[in-house]
């Protein structure tokens, strides 16, 4: 469920704002549409980063007992990077 919702957010972002929106094309002068519908109305401040983080957590959970030592440290660090990036975007 986490992975499915995470990927739904990621696909929704790509369909809503396109490649240029996902990969900072607006900063390179490309037109990126302003979208207020799905997934930006999903009650999440940063649906792209939330979707990616949910997918990472789902992947770690799916590993089950085969999960290598340190997986949760890596998942936590990866999540922290998404949080930091979202904060940077919000304040720049």
C-alpha positions as CSV (number, residue, x, y, z in Angstrom):
1,X,0.0,0.0,0.0
2,X,2.8,2.4,0.9
3,X,4.7,1.7,-2.4
4,X,1.5,1.9,-4.5
5,X,0.5,5.2,-3.0
6,X,4.1,6.5,-3.3
7,X,4.2,5.6,-6.9
8,X,0.8,7.0,-7.6
9,X,2.0,10.3,-6.3
10,X,5.2,10.1,-8.4
11,X,3.3,9.3,-11.6
12,X,0.7,11.9,-10.8
13,X,3.5,14.5,-10.4
14,X,5.1,13.6,-13.7
15,X,1.7,13.7,-15.5
16,X,0.7,17.0,-13.9
17,X,3.9,19.1,-14.4
18,X,5.8,17.0,-16.9
19,X,9.5,16.4,-17.2
20,X,10.5,20.0,-17.1
21,X,8.6,20.5,-13.8
22,X,10.0,17.4,-12.2
23,X,13.6,18.2,-13.2
24,X,13.7,22.0,-12.5
25,X,13.1,23.1,-16.0
26,X,11.4,26.3,-14.7
27,X,14.8,27.4,-13.4
28,X,16.1,27.0,-16.9
29,X,13.4,29.1,-18.5
30,X,11.0,26.4,-19.5
31,X,7.3,26.7,-19.0
32,X,5.9,24.6,-16.2
33,X,2.1,24.5,-15.6
34,X,0.7,25.6,-12.3
35,X,-1.3,22.7,-11.0
36,X,-3.8,22.7,-8.1
37,X,-5.4,19.3,-8.7
38,X,-4.0,15.8,-8.2
39,X,-1.5,15.2,-6.6
40,X,-1.1,18.7,-5.3
41,X,-4.4,18.4,-3.5
42,X,-3.4,15.2,-1.7
43,X,-3.0,17.1,1.7
44,X,0.8,16.8,1.4
45,X,3.1,19.8,1.2
46,X,5.5,18.0,-1.2
47,X,3.8,15.1,-2.9
48,X,6.8,14.3,-5.1
49,X,9.2,13.9,-2.1
50,X,6.5,12.2,0.0
51,X,5.9,9.7,-2.8
52,X,9.5,8.9,-3.2
53,X,10.0,8.5,0.5
54,X,7.0,6.2,0.8
55,X,8.4,4.1,-2.0
56,X,11.8,3.8,-0.3
57,X,10.1,2.8,3.0
58,X,7.9,0.2,1.2
59,X,11.0,-1.3,-0.5
60,X,12.7,-1.7,2.8
61,X,9.7,-3.3,4.4
62,X,9.3,-5.7,1.5
63,X,12.8,-7.0,2.1
64,X,11.5,-8.6,5.2
65,X,14.1,-10.8,7.0
66,X,16.5,-10.5,4.0
67,X,17.0,-6.8,4.9
68,X,20.8,-6.1,5.3
69,X,22.1,-4.6,8.5
70,X,21.9,-0.8,8.4
71,X,19.0,-0.6,6.0
72,X,16.9,1.5,8.5
73,X,19.9,3.9,8.8
74,X,20.0,4.3,5.1
75,X,16.2,4.7,4.8
76,X,16.2,7.3,7.5
77,X,19.1,9.2,5.9
78,X,17.4,9.0,2.5
79,X,14.1,10.3,4.1
80,X,16.1,13.1,5.8
81,X,17.5,14.2,2.4
82,X,14.0,14.4,1.0
83,X,12.9,16.5,3.9
84,X,15.9,18.9,3.6
85,X,15.3,19.2,-0.2
86,X,11.6,20.0,0.4
87,X,12.5,22.6,2.9
88,X,15.0,24.2,0.6
89,X,12.5,24.3,-2.2
90,X,9.9,25.8,0.1
91,X,12.2,28.6,1.2
92,X,14.0,29.4,-2.0
